Amino acid sequence: MKKTLLLFVLAILASVMVACGGDNNDEGDSSNSENEGTSEEESNNENGNSNEENSNSEDGSSEESSNGEGNSESSSKGVSDVGEDEVVATVGGEDILGSRLLQAEQTLSSRYQMMGQDPSKNAGAIRDAAMNQVVNSKVIELAALEAGLEPSEEEVTKEVDSQISSMKEKNKLESKDAVYEQLGMSKEEVKSQIRSSLLIQNYLDENMEEPNVSDEDIQKAYEDYKSQMKQADQEAESLEKMRSKLKSQVKQQKQREQQQTLIENLKEDTEVNVKI
């Protein structure tokens, strides 16, 4: 949980559910992780979060967005055409402001740059993915509040101190103020983000089950891995050498699927109105 929250703050996203919206991207990337011999556990916690590092990805887009194609209406929109105080959507009767959407867009734009892609050429995909993230986040938050899962002020303060101290040490910064400056956020904004992530994490902990990964699941993942390695004209590692990594990847995929189902079910009972 600590790891997810830190990634969440680094990504400056409004929820650990960014991973939820980014299922399609993550599933497509898992085979690449196998080929490179890396583990997704570096960017996901036990609950399958991405935010996001994964986030989402820590990451939070729909299939249409993950393909880099926004819809025709939003494809020409960039990250600067929304005012911070503009209401961009309402979820369950509550407003989502442009500031929250812009934070998500900024993070996704950075990810495109890290992948060597021009964010300006993917403005529609970024807009759609960011909107999906913040809407999914709000849906979970409202459900968590209704269930009485709001973290205490003490828990939030403790988590903020922990994350800021960790970032200060990791980035070798002189003060905590330097951390806030690097994030481009005030202390209160970071505190709000942490409160949201704790709220969402509490809900996920209460409503998700530990996935069961069978030998058949691992064998299927291994066959897929071997096929991909063959196509890349590379030699595949043995099943025993890959077992732990494949088990982790299958588990994370099942967690993402479980999260996505959870969100879809919540959305059925929640009024969502996107205004841009």
C-alpha positions as CSV (number, residue, x, y, z in Angstrom):
1,M,0.0,0.0,0.0
2,K,2.8,2.4,0.9
3,K,4.5,1.7,-2.4
4,T,1.3,2.3,-4.4
5,L,0.6,5.6,-2.6
6,L,4.1,6.9,-3.3
7,L,3.7,6.0,-7.0
8,F,0.3,7.6,-6.9
9,V,1.7,10.9,-5.6
10,L,4.6,10.8,-8.0
11,A,2.2,10.4,-10.9
12,I,0.0,13.1,-9.5
13,L,-3.1,11.2,-10.2
14,A,-6.3,11.3,-8.4
15,S,-6.6,7.6,-7.7
16,V,-5.1,4.2,-7.5
17,M,-7.8,3.3,-10.0
18,V,-5.8,4.6,-12.8
19,A,-4.6,1.1,-13.2
20,C,-8.2,0.1,-13.6
21,G,-8.8,2.2,-16.6
22,G,-5.5,1.2,-18.1
23,D,-6.1,-2.5,-18.1
24,N,-5.8,-2.8,-21.9
25,N,-2.5,-1.1,-21.9
26,D,-1.2,-3.2,-19.1
27,E,-2.3,-6.4,-20.6
28,G,-0.6,-5.6,-23.8
29,D,2.6,-4.7,-22.0
30,S,2.8,-7.8,-19.8
31,S,4.3,-9.8,-22.7
32,N,6.9,-7.2,-23.2
33,S,7.8,-7.4,-19.5
34,E,8.2,-11.2,-19.9
35,N,10.5,-10.7,-22.9
36,E,12.6,-8.2,-21.1
37,G,12.8,-10.3,-17.9
38,T,11.3,-7.6,-15.7
39,S,8.5,-7.9,-13.2
40,E,5.4,-5.7,-13.0
41,E,5.6,-5.9,-9.3
42,E,8.0,-3.0,-9.4
43,S,5.0,-0.8,-10.5
44,N,2.0,-2.6,-8.9
45,N,1.1,-3.6,-5.4
46,E,-0.8,-6.6,-4.2
47,N,-4.1,-5.2,-5.2
48,G,-3.1,-4.9,-8.8
49,N,-2.6,-1.1,-8.8
50,S,-1.3,0.6,-11.2
51,N,-1.7,3.6,-10.5
52,E,0.4,4.3,-11.5
53,E,1.5,3.9,-11.6
54,N,0.9,2.2,-12.5
55,S,0.4,4.1,-12.5
56,N,-1.3,3.2,-13.5
57,S,-0.2,3.7,-14.8
58,E,0.5,3.2,-11.9
59,D,-1.7,3.4,-15.9
60,G,-6.1,4.5,-16.8
61,S,-7.3,4.5,-20.4
62,S,-10.0,2.7,-22.3
63,E,-9.1,0.4,-25.2
64,E,-9.8,3.2,-27.6
65,S,-7.4,5.5,-25.8
66,S,-4.7,2.9,-25.3
67,N,-4.6,2.5,-29.1
68,G,-3.6,6.2,-29.3
69,E,-6.8,7.2,-31.0
70,G,-9.1,9.7,-29.2
71,N,-12.6,10.2,-30.4
72,S,-13.1,12.7,-33.2
73,E,-14.5,15.3,-30.9
74,S,-11.6,15.3,-28.4
75,S,-8.7,14.3,-30.8
76,S,-7.9,18.0,-31.4
77,K,-8.0,19.0,-27.7
78,G,-4.8,19.4,-25.7
79,V,-4.0,19.7,-22.1
80,S,-4.3,23.5,-22.0
81,D,-7.9,24.0,-23.2
82,V,-9.6,23.4,-19.9
83,G,-9.7,25.9,-17.0
84,E,-8.7,24.7,-13.5
85,D,-12.0,25.7,-12.0
86,E,-14.1,24.5,-15.0
87,V,-16.5,21.6,-14.2
88,V,-15.4,18.9,-16.7
89,A,-17.7,16.2,-15.4
90,T,-20.2,15.3,-12.7
91,V,-20.2,11.9,-11.0
92,G,-23.0,11.1,-8.6
93,G,-24.0,14.7,-8.6
94,E,-20.5,15.9,-7.6
95,D,-18.3,18.0,-9.8
96,I,-14.9,17.1,-11.1
97,L,-12.9,20.2,-11.8
98,G,-10.5,20.9,-14.7
99,S,-7.5,21.0,-12.2
100,R,-7.9,17.3,-11.5
101,L,-8.2,16.4,-15.2
102,L,-5.2,18.5,-16.1
103,Q,-3.1,16.8,-13.5
104,A,-4.0,13.4,-15.0
105,E,-3.3,14.7,-18.5
106,Q,0.1,16.1,-17.5
107,T,1.1,12.7,-16.1
108,L,0.0,10.8,-19.1
109,S,1.8,13.3,-21.4
110,S,5.0,12.6,-19.4
111,R,4.5,8.9,-20.0
112,Y,4.1,9.4,-23.7
113,Q,7.4,11.4,-23.7
114,M,9.1,8.6,-21.8
115,M,8.0,6.2,-24.5
116,G,9.4,8.4,-27.1
117,Q,6.0,9.6,-28.4
118,D,4.9,13.1,-29.0
119,P,2.0,14.0,-26.6
120,S,0.7,16.7,-28.9
121,K,0.1,14.0,-31.6
122,N,-1.9,11.9,-29.1
123,A,-3.9,14.7,-27.4
124,G,-7.3,12.9,-28.0
125,A,-6.0,9.7,-26.5
126,I,-4.6,11.5,-23.5
127,R,-7.7,13.5,-22.9
128,D,-9.9,10.4,-23.1
129,A,-7.6,8.3,-20.8
130,A,-7.3,11.1,-18.3
131,M,-11.1,11.6,-18.2
132,N,-11.6,7.9,-17.7
133,Q,-9.1,8.0,-14.8
134,V,-10.7,10.8,-12.9
135,V,-14.2,9.5,-13.4
136,N,-13.3,6.0,-12.3
137,S,-11.5,7.5,-9.3
138,K,-14.6,9.6,-8.3
139,V,-16.9,6.6,-8.7
140,I,-14.8,4.6,-6.2
141,E,-14.4,7.5,-3.8
142,L,-18.1,8.0,-3.6
143,A,-18.7,4.3,-3.0
144,A,-16.0,4.3,-0.3
145,L,-17.5,7.3,1.5
146,E,-20.9,5.7,1.4
147,A,-19.4,2.6,3.0
148,G,-17.9,4.6,5.7
149,L,-14.3,3.9,4.7
150,E,-12.9,7.4,4.9
151,P,-9.4,7.5,6.5
152,S,-8.8,9.5,9.7
153,E,-7.0,12.8,9.7
154,E,-4.2,11.1,11.6
155,E,-3.9,8.4,9.0
156,V,-3.7,10.9,6.2
157,T,-1.2,13.1,7.9
158,K,1.0,10.1,8.8
159,E,0.9,8.9,5.2
160,V,1.7,12.4,3.8
161,D,4.8,12.6,6.1
162,S,5.9,9.2,5.1
163,Q,5.6,9.8,1.4
164,I,7.2,13.2,1.4
165,S,10.1,12.0,3.6
166,S,10.6,9.1,1.3
167,M,10.7,11.3,-1.8
168,K,13.0,13.8,-0.1
169,E,15.5,11.0,0.6
170,K,15.1,9.2,-2.7
171,N,15.6,12.4,-4.7
172,K,18.3,13.8,-2.4
173,L,16.4,17.0,-1.8
174,E,17.3,19.5,0.9
175,S,13.8,20.0,2.4
176,K,10.2,18.8,2.3
177,D,9.3,22.1,0.6
178,A,11.6,21.1,-2.2
179,V,9.5,18.0,-2.7
180,Y,6.3,19.9,-3.0
181,E,8.1,22.2,-5.5
182,Q,9.2,19.3,-7.5
183,L,5.7,17.8,-7.6
184,G,4.3,21.2,-8.5
185,M,1.7,20.8,-5.8
186,S,1.0,22.5,-2.4
187,K,1.0,20.6,0.8
188,E,-2.8,20.7,0.9
189,E,-3.0,19.4,-2.7
190,V,-0.7,16.5,-1.9
191,K,-2.8,15.8,1.3
192,S,-5.9,15.7,-0.8
193,Q,-4.4,13.3,-3.2
194,I,-3.2,11.0,-0.4
195,R,-6.7,11.2,1.3
196,S,-8.3,10.1,-2.0
197,S,-5.8,7.3,-2.6
198,L,-6.3,6.0,1.0
199,L,-10.0,6.2,0.6
200,I,-9.9,4.2,-2.7
201,Q,-7.4,1.7,-1.3
202,N,-9.7,1.1,1.7
203,Y,-12.5,0.3,-0.7
204,L,-10.4,-2.1,-2.8
205,D,-9.2,-3.9,0.3
206,E,-12.8,-4.4,1.4
207,N,-14.2,-5.5,-1.9
208,M,-11.5,-7.5,-3.7
209,E,-10.5,-11.1,-3.3
210,E,-7.1,-12.6,-3.5
211,P,-6.9,-14.1,-7.1
212,N,-6.2,-17.8,-7.4
213,V,-3.5,-18.6,-9.9
214,S,-3.6,-22.2,-11.0
215,D,-0.9,-24.3,-12.7
216,E,-3.1,-24.2,-15.8
217,D,-3.0,-20.4,-15.7
218,I,0.8,-20.4,-15.5
219,Q,1.2,-23.0,-18.2
220,K,-1.0,-20.9,-20.6
221,A,1.0,-17.8,-19.8
222,Y,4.2,-19.7,-20.4
223,E,3.0,-20.9,-23.8
224,D,2.1,-17.3,-24.7
225,Y,5.6,-16.2,-23.6
226,K,7.3,-18.9,-25.7
227,S,5.3,-17.9,-28.7
228,Q,6.3,-14.3,-28.3
229,M,9.9,-15.2,-27.9
230,K,9.8,-17.4,-30.9
231,Q,8.4,-14.5,-33.0
232,A,11.1,-12.3,-31.7
233,D,13.7,-15.0,-32.7
234,Q,14.9,-15.2,-29.1
235,E,15.4,-18.2,-26.8
236,A,12.8,-18.7,-24.1
237,E,13.7,-19.3,-20.5
238,S,12.6,-22.6,-18.9
239,L,9.2,-22.8,-17.2
240,E,10.7,-23.2,-13.8
241,K,12.8,-20.1,-14.2
242,M,9.8,-18.1,-15.4
243,R,7.3,-19.6,-13.0
244,S,7.4,-16.9,-10.3
245,K,7.4,-14.1,-12.7
246,L,4.5,-15.5,-14.7
247,K,2.5,-16.2,-11.6
248,S,2.9,-12.6,-10.5
249,Q,1.9,-11.3,-14.0
250,V,-1.2,-13.6,-14.1
251,K,-2.2,-12.5,-10.6
252,Q,-1.9,-8.9,-11.5
253,Q,-3.9,-9.4,-14.7
254,K,-6.7,-11.1,-12.7
255,Q,-6.6,-8.2,-10.1
256,R,-7.0,-5.7,-12.9
257,E,-9.9,-7.6,-14.4
258,Q,-11.5,-7.7,-10.9
259,Q,-11.0,-4.0,-10.5
260,Q,-12.5,-3.2,-13.8
261,T,-15.5,-5.3,-13.1
262,L,-15.9,-3.6,-9.7
263,I,-15.8,-0.2,-11.4
264,E,-18.3,-1.2,-14.1
265,N,-20.7,-2.4,-11.5
266,L,-20.5,0.8,-9.5
267,K,-21.0,2.9,-12.7
268,E,-24.2,1.1,-13.4
269,D,-25.6,2.7,-10.2
270,T,-23.8,6.1,-10.5
271,E,-24.9,8.9,-12.8
272,V,-21.9,10.1,-14.9
273,N,-22.1,13.2,-17.0
274,V,-18.9,14.3,-19.0
275,K,-19.2,17.9,-20.0
276,I,-16.3,18.3,-22.4
